């Protein structure tokens, strides 16, 4: 082309060419393009020539051709349940079990700060009946003030709630047990007191609390943000260590009902003791601005908390995502935090998360956020900028891929400040909230467990389609359902097909050649003679065990075969050898034994020795018996020598 340009002085025709419609040449006919170059291409300017050349290059498969992820379950849509519940917003919801859900606090009327009155009764909703009711309670430690904007979580069989707004900002911590007693079924409130050395927690509402770690002996909780005294948003991170105390509560006549005794009010659990600390995040490169109305979640198996959204006191919205992790990741959290939050144990680092996805959820506050599948969390509802003041929009964040996706869960109410919880079986249920026309009593649930790829595919984010797609595993690779990468077949296995869900194991008597990602049975080698492997998928030659003496094996054997009687073998033998005349062997012998004196084996491969008859004898290892010479005799069989005759 360059030579042609020089020859023509770069003179060319002026034309508008649009690829194949003007000059068709399918990618498989590259030779055709080369022939046409002598006819037409030499007269084209280089600027027109290059696009045509690019058309001749076959396109590589792109992620846009991959199939979309499929839901784990069929019923992923929101389903409306009975709305026989109290109408409120700013409350909390905690699943007690798969059926019962505890609702506590909240505001009953729109534009009112606290219309839950002075009734702090816990409210229990039953999913099986679709009905709810206030639950009777007994308190030995006083009664918490009704409130909204508090945070709640669960430890063992108890529900805890912290802070909130009553008629003022609060920082008290309470525990609800339901039932609270071994006999009486009343709920009970226990105030959780802090140790003497514990700092005083901040007073606020609208903050979040996330469980970092827990065992039967202790629980570590992290709180963040909220609106504090003076209507100032906070960016404080607090750490809370909970342990059980020894106080079972004091039963008095004023607490028990008519005809009951204190024996009916034996607490199911002793009191809980709290130790607070302020986390040190000063080493963070950056940190989130103070906020309220955000949501947080700590994924299963992680010590990191994710925070999304929120608002300022002036109404500015946040759509950012942050992660907060311990500066030191403790190998044993129980021993690490068991002594409290001293020194570096309270050092945490913020990190702003920049997702790989083009889609990001609408900035919002007053939403809920829960982990439904390990490593992924779902955001629902909240209040965004006009016209999204009340939303039902969902977004799901995948930690492994660092992407937001927009799932389709169907229709639910447009809400903010609703209470959500996840049941032990994985159902997300939310209650009430503030809608366009005021507070509602709606109840919705979904068993949405994220969409994921099936086995034989890797789940990846496709920028071309702005969605999560399933990339087929190539030969030599495999995957299980929901995997983010296809794994190489280990040595001792292979896969020949695209989208393999497992690797084919090398047969017994074979071993892997040491390479990974095998695409054919050629990566399986036969165990050499004298060795055997009785397992499938043996990764290497070392897995072919040496045959012991008295056995043998041929090429590719999966077990060692015993030598027959009359034969023997040393270790790692490919065949058994014959025992020579004068020797014998039993089956599976590593060597031949010499016939003892008085016995012989006349032929090779003897399985036993025979006795020399009377009048004959033999020494050890003999193949023939010898006659006694004149003047000697042997009177019995199996003689090893002849005796001299007595004179006379």
C-alpha positions in Angstrom: 0.0 0.0 0.0 2.8 2.4 0.9 4.5 1.7 -2.5 1.3 2.4 -4.3 0.9 5.7 -2.5 4.4 6.8 -3.6 3.7 5.6 -7.2 0.5 7.6 -7.5 1.6 10.6 -5.5 -1.2 9.7 -3.0 -3.7 10.5 -5.8 -6.9 8.6 -5.1 -10.6 8.7 -5.8 -12.8 10.7 -3.5 -15.6 8.4 -2.4 -17.9 7.6 0.5 -17.4 4.0 1.3 -19.5 2.3 4.0 -17.8 -1.1 4.4 -19.6 -4.3 3.1 -22.5 -2.4 1.5 -20.1 -0.9 -1.0 -17.4 -3.5 -1.0 -18.4 -6.8 0.6 -15.6 -9.1 1.7 -16.6 -11.6 4.5 -13.9 -12.1 7.1 -13.2 -15.7 6.0 -12.2 -14.5 2.5 -9.1 -12.6 3.4 -7.4 -13.8 0.2 -10.2 -12.1 -1.8 -9.3 -8.8 -0.1 -5.7 -9.3 -1.1 -6.6 -9.8 -4.8 -8.8 -6.8 -4.9 -6.0 -4.6 -3.5 -4.4 -4.7 -6.9 -7.6 -3.5 -8.5 -9.1 -1.0 -6.2 -7.1 -0.5 -3.0 -4.1 1.0 -4.7 -6.2 3.9 -5.7 -7.6 4.5 -2.3 -6.2 7.0 0.3 -4.8 5.3 3.4 -7.5 7.0 5.5 -10.2 5.1 3.6 -8.1 1.9 3.3 -7.6 1.2 7.0 -11.3 0.9 8.0 -11.8 -1.6 5.2 -8.9 -3.6 6.4 -10.3 -3.7 9.9 -13.5 -5.2 8.6 -11.6 -8.2 7.4 -10.5 -9.1 10.9 -12.8 -11.6 12.6 -14.3 -10.2 15.7 -13.5 -11.9 19.0 -16.5 -13.1 21.1 -17.6 -10.4 23.5 -19.4 -10.6 26.8 -22.5 -9.1 25.1 -23.1 -12.6 23.6 -23.1 -14.3 27.0 -26.3 -15.4 28.7 -27.7 -13.4 31.5 -27.7 -14.7 35.1 -30.7 -16.7 36.2 -32.4 -16.3 39.6 -31.7 -18.9 42.2 -35.4 -19.2 43.0 -38.5 -18.9 41.0 -40.4 -16.6 43.4 -38.1 -13.6 43.5 -40.8 -11.0 43.3 -42.1 -9.0 46.1 -45.2 -10.5 47.7 -47.7 -8.5 49.7 -48.7 -10.0 53.1 -51.5 -9.1 55.3 -51.2 -5.5 56.5 -52.8 -6.2 59.9 -49.9 -4.3 61.6 -49.4 -1.0 63.2 -48.9 2.0 60.9 -45.6 3.7 61.6 -42.2 4.8 60.3 -38.8 5.1 61.9 -39.2 1.8 63.7 -37.0 -1.3 63.7 -37.8 -4.9 62.7 -35.9 -8.0 64.0 -36.8 -11.6 63.0 -37.1 -13.7 66.1 -37.6 -16.8 64.1 -38.9 -17.8 60.6 -42.5 -16.9 61.7 -42.4 -14.1 64.3 -40.9 -10.7 63.7 -40.5 -8.1 66.5 -41.4 -4.5 65.7 -40.4 -1.8 68.1 -40.7 2.0 68.3 -41.4 4.4 65.4 -43.7 7.3 64.6 -47.4 6.7 64.0 -48.4 10.0 62.4 -46.7 11.9 59.6 -45.0 15.2 60.5 -45.1 14.3 64.2 -41.9 13.8 66.1 -43.2 11.1 68.5 -46.7 9.8 68.3 -45.9 6.3 69.6 -47.3 7.7 72.8 -45.8 6.3 75.9 -46.5 2.7 75.1 -43.1 0.9 74.6 -44.8 -2.5 74.2 -43.0 -4.8 71.7 -45.2 -5.6 68.8 -45.0 -9.1 67.3 -46.1 -10.0 63.8 -46.7 -13.6 62.6 -46.0 -14.4 59.0 -48.1 -17.6 59.2 -51.3 -15.8 60.4 -50.6 -12.4 58.8 -51.6 -10.8 62.1 -49.7 -8.9 64.8 -50.3 -7.7 68.3 -48.7 -6.0 71.2 -46.9 -8.4 73.5 -47.2 -8.1 77.3 -44.0 -7.3 79.1 -42.5 -7.3 82.5 -39.6 -5.1 83.4 -37.2 -5.4 86.4 -35.0 -2.5 85.3 -37.5 0.1 84.4 -39.1 0.7 81.1 -37.5 2.3 78.0 -39.0 5.5 76.6 -40.9 5.2 73.3 -38.6 6.3 70.5 -37.9 6.4 66.8 -34.7 6.4 64.7 -33.0 3.9 66.9 -30.8 1.0 65.8 -31.5 -2.7 66.6 -29.8 -6.1 66.3 -29.9 -9.6 67.7 -27.5 -11.7 69.8 -28.4 -15.2 70.7 -32.2 -15.1 71.5 -32.2 -11.5 72.6 -32.9 -8.2 70.7 -30.9 -5.1 71.5 -31.7 -1.5 70.6 -29.6 1.6 71.1 -30.2 5.4 70.9 -33.1 7.1 69.1 -35.2 10.1 69.7 -37.8 10.2 72.5 -38.5 13.7 73.5 -34.7 14.2 73.4 -31.6 12.6 72.0 -30.8 9.3 73.8 -27.8 7.0 74.2 -29.4 4.2 76.3 -29.0 0.5 75.4 -31.8 -2.0 76.1 -32.4 -5.7 75.7 -35.7 -7.4 74.9 -36.2 -11.1 75.7 -39.3 -12.7 74.2 -40.3 -14.7 76.1 -38.3 -13.4 79.0 -39.0 -16.1 81.5 -38.9 -19.9 81.8 -42.6 -20.1 82.8 -44.3 -16.8 82.1 -44.4 -15.9 78.4 -44.2 -12.2 78.9 -41.4 -10.2 77.3 -38.9 -8.6 79.5 -36.8 -5.4 79.2 -33.3 -5.3 80.7 -31.3 -2.1 80.5 -27.7 -2.8 79.5 -25.3 -1.0 81.7 -21.7 -0.1 80.8 -18.7 -1.0 82.8 -17.2 1.7 85.0 -14.2 2.3 82.7 -16.4 2.5 79.5 -16.7 5.8 77.7 -20.1 7.4 77.4 -21.7 6.6 74.0 -23.0 9.5 71.9 -26.6 10.5 72.0 -28.2 10.4 68.5 -30.8 9.0 66.3 -30.7 7.9 62.6 -27.4 6.1 63.0 -26.7 2.5 62.2 -25.4 -0.5 64.2 -23.8 -3.6 62.6 -22.6 -6.8 64.2 -18.9 -7.3 63.5 -18.4 -10.6 65.2 -20.1 -12.8 67.8 -19.9 -16.0 69.7 -22.0 -17.5 72.5 -19.8 -15.6 75.0 -19.4 -12.1 73.4 -20.6 -9.8 70.6 -18.8 -6.9 68.9 -21.0 -4.2 67.4 -20.1 -1.1 65.4 -22.2 2.1 65.3 -21.8 4.9 62.9 -23.3 8.4 62.2 -26.7 9.7 63.0 -28.0 13.1 64.1 -26.7 14.2 67.5 -27.5 16.9 70.0 -28.0 20.3 68.4 -29.3 18.6 65.2 -25.7 18.1 64.1 -24.9 15.1 61.9 -22.1 12.8 63.2 -19.3 10.8 61.7 -18.3 9.1 64.9 -17.6 5.4 64.9 -18.3 3.6 68.1 -17.4 0.1 69.2 -19.5 -1.9 71.6 -18.4 -5.1 73.3 -21.3 -7.1 74.9 -20.9 -10.0 77.4 -23.2 -11.7 79.8 -23.3 -10.6 83.4 -24.4 -12.4 86.5 -27.6 -10.5 87.5 -30.7 -12.5 87.0 -33.0 -9.7 88.0 -35.0 -9.1 91.3 -38.6 -10.2 91.2 -40.9 -8.0 93.3 -44.6 -8.1 94.1 -45.2 -5.1 91.9 -44.0 -7.0 88.8 -45.9 -10.2 89.1 -49.6 -10.8 88.3 -52.4 -12.0 90.5 -52.0 -15.6 91.6 -48.4 -15.8 90.3 -45.2 -16.2 92.2 -41.6 -15.2 91.5 -41.1 -18.8 90.4 -43.0 -17.9 87.3 -40.6 -15.1 86.6 -37.2 -16.8 86.4 -35.3 -14.9 83.7 -34.2 -16.9 80.7 -30.9 -15.0 80.7 -28.7 -13.0 83.1 -28.1 -9.3 82.4 -25.7 -8.1 79.6 -22.7 -5.8 80.3 -21.5 -3.3 77.8 -18.1 -1.8 77.1 -17.9 1.2 74.7 -15.0 2.6 72.8 -14.5 5.2 70.1 -12.9 3.8 67.0 -9.8 5.5 65.8 -10.0 6.1 62.0 -7.4 8.9 61.8 -5.1 6.8 59.6 -7.7 6.6 56.8 -6.8 8.4 53.6 -10.3 9.7 53.4 -13.6 9.1 55.3 -17.3 9.7 54.8 -18.9 13.0 55.6 -21.2 13.1 58.7 -24.6 11.8 57.8 -27.9 10.4 59.0 -30.5 8.1 57.5 -27.9 5.9 55.9 -27.7 2.0 56.0 -24.9 -0.3 56.9 -24.2 -4.1 56.7 -21.4 -6.4 57.8 -21.2 -9.3 55.3 -21.1 -12.9 56.7 -17.6 -13.9 57.5 -16.2 -10.4 57.3 -15.1 -7.9 59.9 -15.7 -5.0 57.5 -18.8 -2.9 57.5 -20.2 -1.3 54.4 -22.1 2.0 54.5 -24.3 3.4 51.8 -26.3 6.6 51.3 -27.6 9.0 53.9 -28.3 12.8 54.0 -27.0 15.9 55.6 -29.0 18.2 57.9 -29.6 20.5 55.0 -31.0 17.7 52.8 -28.0 17.0 50.6 -28.0 13.3 49.6 -25.3 10.8 49.5 -25.0 8.0 47.0 -21.5 6.9 48.0 -20.4 3.5 49.3 -17.8 3.1 52.0 -16.0 0.2 53.7 -14.7 0.2 57.2 -12.3 -2.5 58.3 -10.0 -3.2 61.3 -6.5 -1.9 60.7 -5.3 -5.4 61.9 -7.4 -8.3 60.8 -7.4 -10.6 64.0 -7.0 -14.3 63.4 -8.8 -15.0 66.6 -11.4 -12.3 67.3 -12.4 -13.8 70.6 -9.0 -13.5 72.2 -8.3 -10.3 70.3 -11.4 -8.4 71.6 -12.0 -10.4 74.7 -10.1 -7.9 76.9 -11.8 -4.8 75.4 -10.7 -2.2 72.8 -7.3 -1.2 74.1 -4.5 0.2 71.9 -4.5 -0.7 68.3 -7.6 -2.9 68.7 -9.8 0.1 68.1 -7.9 1.3 64.9 -10.1 1.1 61.8 -9.6 2.3 58.2 -12.2 3.8 55.9 -12.0 3.1 52.2 -14.2 4.8 49.5 -15.5 2.1 47.1 -15.5 3.0 43.4 -17.6 0.4 41.7 -16.7 -1.1 38.3 -20.3 -0.9 37.1 -21.8 1.9 35.1 -25.0 1.6 37.0 -25.0 3.0 40.6 -28.1 3.3 42.8 -29.9 6.6 43.2 -28.5 8.7 46.1 -31.0 8.3 49.0 -31.7 8.2 52.7 -34.2 6.3 54.8 -33.6 3.0 52.9 -33.0 -0.5 54.1 -29.9 -2.7 53.2 -29.5 -6.4 54.0 -27.3 -9.3 53.0 -29.5 -12.0 51.4 -26.7 -14.0 49.8 -23.2 -14.2 51.3 -21.1 -11.4 49.8 -24.0 -9.4 48.3 -26.4 -6.9 49.8 -29.6 -5.5 48.6 -30.8 -1.9 49.0 -34.5 -1.1 48.9 -36.6 2.1 49.0 -35.6 5.3 50.6 -36.0 9.0 49.7 -34.0 10.5 46.8 -34.1 13.8 45.0 -37.3 14.9 43.3 -39.2 13.1 41.8 -37.8 10.1 43.7 -38.9 11.3 47.2 -40.4 7.9 47.9 -38.8 5.0 46.1 -39.2 1.3 45.7 -36.1 1.0 43.6 -33.6 -1.8 44.4 -29.9 -2.1 43.9 -27.7 -5.0 44.7 -24.0 -4.7 45.4 -21.7 -7.7 44.7 -18.5 -7.4 46.8 -16.4 -9.9 44.7 -17.1 -8.2 41.4 -17.4 -4.7 42.9 -20.4 -3.9 40.9 -23.9 -2.6 41.4 -26.7 -4.3 39.5 -30.4 -3.4 39.2 -32.5 -6.5 40.0 -36.2 -6.8 39.1 -38.3 -7.7 42.1 -41.6 -6.5 40.8 -43.8 -3.9 42.5 -43.7 -2.9 46.1 -44.7 0.3 47.9 -42.7 3.5 47.5 -41.3 4.0 51.0 -38.8 5.5 53.2 -38.0 4.9 56.9 -39.5 1.4 56.7 -38.3 -1.4 58.9 -36.7 -4.5 57.3 -35.3 -7.8 58.5 -34.1 -11.1 57.2 -35.5 -14.3 58.6 -33.3 -17.3 59.4 -34.4 -19.0 56.2 -33.4 -15.9 54.1 -36.7 -14.1 53.5 -36.4 -10.3 53.4 -39.5 -8.8 55.0 -40.2 -5.1 55.5 -43.0 -3.3 57.4 -44.7 0.0 57.2 -42.8 3.2 56.5 -43.6 6.6 55.1 -45.3 6.7 51.7 -46.4 9.5 49.5 -49.7 10.0 51.4 -48.4 9.3 54.9 -47.4 6.3 57.0 -48.5 2.9 55.7 -49.1 -0.5 57.3 -47.8 -2.6 54.3 -45.9 -5.8 54.7 -43.9 -7.2 51.8 -41.6 -10.1 51.6 -39.3 -11.8 49.0 -37.1 -14.8 48.9 -34.9 -13.1 46.5 -31.4 -14.6 46.7 -29.7 -12.8 43.9 -29.3 -14.0 40.4 -26.3 -16.2 39.7 -24.8 -18.3 37.0 -25.2 -22.0 36.9 -22.4 -24.5 37.1 -20.1 -24.4 34.1 -20.1 -20.6 33.9 -18.3 -17.7 35.6 -20.2 -14.7 36.8 -18.7 -11.5 35.4 -19.7 -7.9 34.9 -20.2 -7.0 31.2 -19.6 -3.3 30.6 -21.1 -3.7 27.1 -24.5 -4.6 28.4 -24.1 -3.0 31.8 -25.2 -6.3 33.4 -23.9 -9.4 35.0 -23.5 -12.2 32.5 -22.3 -15.8 32.5 -19.0 -16.5 30.8 -18.7 -20.2 29.7 -15.8 -22.1 31.2 -13.4 -23.3 28.5 -12.1 -26.8 28.2 -9.7 -27.5 31.0 -11.8 -25.4 33.4 -14.9 -25.9 35.5 -17.1 -24.1 38.0 -19.9 -24.5 40.5 -23.1 -22.5 40.5 -22.4 -18.9 41.5 -18.6 -19.0 41.0 -16.9 -15.8 39.9 -14.1 -17.5 38.1 -13.7 -20.8 36.3 -11.2 -23.0 38.1 -8.5 -25.0 36.3 -8.8 -28.8 36.4 -6.1 -29.9 38.8 -3.5 -32.4 37.8 -5.1 -35.8 37.7 -8.2 -34.6 35.9 -9.3 -32.9 32.7 -12.3 -31.5 30.9 -13.0 -31.7 27.2 -16.1 -29.6 26.9 -17.1 -26.0 27.2 -19.2 -25.2 30.3 -18.0 -28.2 32.3 -19.5 -28.4 35.8 -16.7 -30.8 36.9 -13.5 -32.3 35.7 -13.2 -35.9 34.6 -10.9 -37.8 36.9 -8.0 -39.9 35.7 -8.9 -43.6 36.1 -7.6 -45.9 38.7 -4.1 -47.0 37.6 -3.4 -43.6 36.1 -1.9 -40.3 37.4 -1.8 -36.7 36.3 1.1 -35.4 34.3 1.6 -32.5 36.7 -0.1 -29.9 34.5 -3.3 -28.1 35.3 -6.1 -27.2 32.9 -5.9 -30.5 31.1 -8.2 -30.7 28.0 -8.0 -34.4 27.2 -7.3 -37.8 28.6 -3.8 -37.4 27.3 -3.0 -35.6 30.5 -3.5 -38.9 32.4 -0.5 -41.3 32.3 -0.5 -44.9 33.3 1.3 -46.0 36.4 4.5 -47.8 35.5 5.0 -51.5 36.0 5.6 -52.5 39.5 3.4 -49.7 40.8 -0.4 -49.2 41.2 -3.0 -46.6 42.2 -6.4 -47.5 43.4 -7.8 -43.9 43.5 -9.3 -41.9 40.7 -7.8 -38.5 40.0 -4.3 -39.3 41.3 -2.4 -36.0 40.8 1.1 -37.4 40.3 3.5 -40.3 40.0 4.0 -40.3 43.8 0.4 -41.5 44.1 1.3 -44.7 42.2 2.3 -46.9 45.2 5.2 -49.4 44.9 4.1 -53.0 44.8 5.6 -54.8 47.8 7.6 -58.0 47.5 5.5 -61.0 46.6 3.3 -59.0 44.3 3.6 -57.5 40.8 1.8 -55.2 38.4 1.7 -54.5 34.7 1.4 -51.0 33.1 -1.6 -49.0 34.4 -2.6 -51.3 37.2 -4.8 -50.1 40.0 -3.8 -52.8 42.4 -0.9 -55.2 42.8 -1.4 -58.9 42.1 0.0 -61.6 44.4 2.6 -64.0 43.0 1.3 -67.6 42.7 2.8 -70.3 44.9 6.1 -71.5 43.3 7.0 -67.9 42.3 8.4 -64.9 44.0 9.1 -61.2 43.4 11.1 -58.4 44.9 9.5 -55.0 45.5 8.3 -53.0 42.4 8.3 -56.1 40.2 6.5 -56.2 36.8 6.5 -60.1 36.8 7.0 -62.9 39.2 10.0 -65.2 38.9 10.0 -69.0 39.2 11.5 -70.7 42.2 14.3 -73.0 41.0 14.5 -76.7 41.8 15.5 -77.2 45.4 13.4 -74.3 46.5 9.7 -73.6 46.9 7.4 -70.7 47.9 3.8 -70.1 49.1 1.6 -67.5 47.3 2.7 -63.8 47.7 6.3 -64.6 48.6 9.1 -62.1 48.3 11.7 -64.9 48.0 12.0 -68.7 47.6 12.8 -70.9 50.5 15.3 -73.8 50.3 14.0 -77.3 50.9 15.1 -78.5 54.3 17.4 -81.5 54.6 15.6 -84.7 53.9 13.3 -83.0 51.4 13.6 -82.0 47.8 11.9 -80.1 44.9 12.8 -81.8 41.7 11.3 -79.2 39.4 11.2 -75.4 39.2 8.1 -73.5 40.5 7.6 -76.0 43.4 4.9 -75.0 45.9 6.2 -77.5 48.5 9.1 -80.0 49.0 8.7 -83.8 49.1 10.3 -86.2 51.5 13.1 -88.5 50.6 11.9 -92.1 51.1 13.7 -94.5 53.5 17.0 -95.6 52.1 17.6 -92.2 50.6 18.6 -88.8 52.0 19.3 -85.2 51.0 20.9 -82.1 52.3 19.3 -78.7 52.4 18.2 -77.1 49.1 18.5 -80.3 47.2 16.7 -81.2 44.0 17.3 -84.9 44.2 17.5 -87.6 46.9 20.7 -89.7 47.2 20.8 -93.4 47.8 22.5 -94.6 51.0 25.8 -96.3 50.0 26.5 -99.9 50.9 27.1 -100.3 54.7 24.7 -97.4 55.5 21.0 -97.1 55.8 18.1 -94.7 56.6 15.1 -96.3 58.2 12.7 -93.4 57.9 11.5 -90.9 55.3 12.9 -87.3 55.1 16.4 -88.4 56.3 19.1 -85.9 56.1 21.8 -88.6 56.2 22.4 -92.4 56.3 23.5 -94.3 59.4 26.3 -96.9 59.4 25.2 -100.5 59.7 26.2 -102.2 63.0 28.9 -105.0 62.6 27.3 -108.4 62.4 
